[in-house]
Amino acid sequence: MRLTVFWRKMTEHFGAGYVESFAHDHVMSQLGGRTVEQALAEGWEAKDVWRAVCEAADVPESER
């Protein structure tokens, strides 16, 4: 998954006004106690981060 696709999906789910806050502030156990931004900066694959977000935020199957 390309980062552009990842961020589009994130924005579609969380909305333009909240996506940055979620990515910066929300620490997820699915990412080993990291935020989305931290995981991506550490080299995690976007598809793996997206799967973690889907699990943590109960993203509907139709949006995955």
Buried (B, 14 or more C-beta within 10 A) or exposed (E): EEEEEBBEBBBEBBEEEEBBEBBEEBEBEBBEEBBBBBBBEEEBEBEBBBBBBBEBBEBEEEEE
